[in-house]
Amino acid sequence: MMITMLGNAVTNSSIYSIAGIMDLISNNIWINILVKLAIIGTVYTAGISLIAMFSIWWERKVAGHIQGRLGPMHTGLWHGWSQSLADGVKLFQKEDLIPDGADKLLYRIAPYIAFAPIFAAFVALPFGPQLCFDGSFNNGLLYILALLAVEVMAVILAGWGSNSKWAIYGAMREACQMVSYEVPLGLSLICAILAAGTLNMVDLGYLQGGGMQDWLVFHNPFLFFGFILYFIASLASCKRAPFDLPESESELVAGFHTEYSGLRFSFFFFAEYAGMFVVGVISTFTFLGGWNSPLGHFDPIYMELNYNPIAAGLAYANGTLGAASGLSGMADAINTAGGTTGDSALTAGQLGLVNLYCMGWVLIKTFSLIFVQMWLRWTLPRIRIDQVMHTCIKVLLPMSLVALLGSAFWLALVPQPVIPNDLGFVRVSEANWEHLLGTGTGLQMVTQIVLLLVGLAILGSLKLVVVYAFLTRDKHPRVSFFEKEMPVGNKISWMSTEK
């Protein structure tokens, strides 16, 4: 009830004022361009910085707990929450050194080329039904993948421009690894694209609103397998263990960024963690339901806010949602598609709260995948470069081809859902809206339920491991190399004073 009252409270004159401002912006191309540039320069810059700083701090905590340490504890008092901010200030104040034999132009521009594509990729990421920079970006997924591929050029420039053998080795490893792993990564995504029928990230979000069983990862066994292949290939794409050969600090000092310091060094770190987030969002929208709740329209928050994701998908697929202006018009389009009136009708304020709730699901799913990436980094050993290439060419590539062919044959041979004639659906895009709006029976429905149960079992087992580690944390005391200078409470120190 409190959520409903809050949503209704937002639907006063403020909504109409905002709608008037939005109409002014949309009707003037120059104001529209200036507003979009301002959004990119403020909201996106701040958001990417927060994501990168949080991820860096979080990885230190994850690494600490996995290794029986505490991680950052002092900076910012509560669990060292401001350690990343302090490191940023430190790096900003450091002297910017350039090696004497370096190619100064290549050395200077490499960090910016590494960060700029990741920054540009965020523009195509939706965070909610209406929380997207441009919802009509029909090739959004292809655009993001193309930008992620540019990062390899930055690594090559950094290694070559540094005029260091360690940096050169790291850069060549990156070029070999990235170009190779892009093939199974792309093939795995095509499996999902075949089932969805679209490259539009917003379409992918609306398509999976029917509940967890309608997520594309559970559509057929080959798509389920394709998600696993994509996740493994994405580790190599982000230079994460066990594929972190471009850095390989035990062999190459720091790899391709050995000669970098100060702010330029931080750009590589920001690009890596922001890239992890982008890869996680791609996984979320192509396989894991996008912004939708696992419970679909039975989600209690959706029901409290009078939001029906299937009705919203119908309004979007019919084109009425895209033709509406302002949150009030969009809410009316969803109400019309769902046939809701009176107290059960969706309001503009409630739609705004739904978008915030959906953004929460995007962040939960994405950071869950990032946590698994961190978990693997501090669990698995680094493999050799020949093993990296063997895994790609002789394992992932054939498996991804099998997954692609299997998905294609499944869609061709297994009867798919059909949209009822009485629904009044008018197709305005080529996306596979039968997946959301159709009624499925037989093998397809049974397969989705079975794969859902398998997925829940895997997710439950991972959660049990985390819960077990938390409950038994006192049996594995944290350690410290310097007991007196850096005490860890009443925990047993690595440097024990017992005789």
Buried (B, 14 or more C-beta within 10 A) or exposed (E): EEBBEBBEEBBEEEBEEBBEEBEEBEEEEEEEEEBBEEEBEEEBEEBBBEBBBBBBBBBBBBBBBBEEBBBBBEBBEEBBBBBBBBBBEEBEEEEEEBBEEBBEEBBBBBBEBBBBBBBBBBBBBBBBBBBBBEBEBBBBBBBBBEBBBBBBBBBBBBBBBBBBEBBBBBBBBBBBBBEBBBBBBBBBBBBBBBBBBBBBBBBBBBBBBBBBBBBBBBBBBBBBBBBBBBBBBBBBBBBBBBBBBBBBEEBBBBBBBBBBBBBBBBBBBBBBBBBBBBBBBBBBBBBBBBBBBBEBBEBEBBEBBBBBBBBBBBBBBBBBBBEBEBBBBBBBBBBBBBEBEEEEBBBBBBBBBBBEBBBBBBBEBBBBBBBBBBBBBBEEEBBEBEEBBEBBBEEBBEBBEBBBEBBBEBBEEBEBBEBEEEEEBEEBBEBBBBBBBBEBEEEBEEBBEEBBEEBEEEEEEBEEEEEEEEEEEEEEBBBBEEBEEEEBEEBEBBEEEEE
